[in-house]
Amino acid sequence: MNLIALADFNAVAQHGGFAAAARKLGRPKATLSRRVAELEQELGVRLIERGSARLRLTEDGQALHRGTLELLADIVDVGESIASRAPVPRGKLRVSAPVVFSHAVLARIAARFAQAYPDVEVELVAEDRIVDPVQDGYDLVVRVNPSPDALLMGRCIATDRRVLVATPALVREYGKASSLPAILLGTASDGPWQIRTEAGAQRTIQPLPVLRMSSLLLVREAVLDGAGASLLPGLLVEADVADGRLAALGKDAGPPVELWALYSSRRLLSAKVRAFLDMLGKPG
């Protein structure tokens, strides 16, 4: 079986179509179509339903995709394991991480890594969905408070607490009031905020929703504009608090949030992933 054609078929299946796979791989759509047709001719079966608006795999196509995707990943791993014996990591590194962590922390780390390891091409994807490292083609995924998973292993790279923040002007206006105009994330509960002040005292503050927004980055902007207070990740607002743009009323009294960098336990740990994990553990 032609492994190049098989890899192209799996890319088309994985990304949901020829055009999407071509964009992802940076290769002509016509080349991918020709390779899949050659593979179908070699196997003597149809792998993809023609004439459908959306990509649809035949039963044989589904079986081939399920049965070979991880085998191809294993072949890549073996090659990377051999390459990892070289002193310099190389190749492409794909990382998926939550949007806030990517913007607040990981972008700077990725930039330092790219400078330190010019032979590694880093692709950082900021997304809040739960991805599968093997199925979605990631070398490393960052998750918040992940559930135990026998198929994933890794390490805790950071802890964080949410901080109740507002502009200094809003804090002066409301003083120590038991309720505040609030900006909430999406359909988040408008139940009371339980916070602990710097002095160690616990306060209960009732949020009075004035805005609901679809992302924490949008919430932060609205807080900076003085529209209300919000309970936001410390990593996202620590610079705003340090510069005096925002005032911190206290930290979430609940347990801290853990961020873990995870990789598939079914795949060998390559030199590039090991190097990136090491850099995640370095401050600043």
Secondary structure, DSSP 8 states (H G I E B T S, - for coil): --HHHHHHHHHHHHHTSHHHHHHHHTS-HHHHHHHHHHHHHHHTS--B-TT-SS--B-HHHHHHHHHHHHHHHHHHHHHHHHHTTSSS--EEEEEEE-HHHIIIIIHHHHHHHHHH-TTEEEEEEE--S---TTTTT-SEEEEES----TTEEEEEEEEE-EEEEE-HHHHHHHTT-SEEEEEEETT-----EEEE-TTS-EEEEEEEEEEEESSHHHHHHHHHTTS-BEEEEHHHHHHHHHTTSSEEEEEESS--EEEEEEEETTS---HHHHHHHHHHTS--
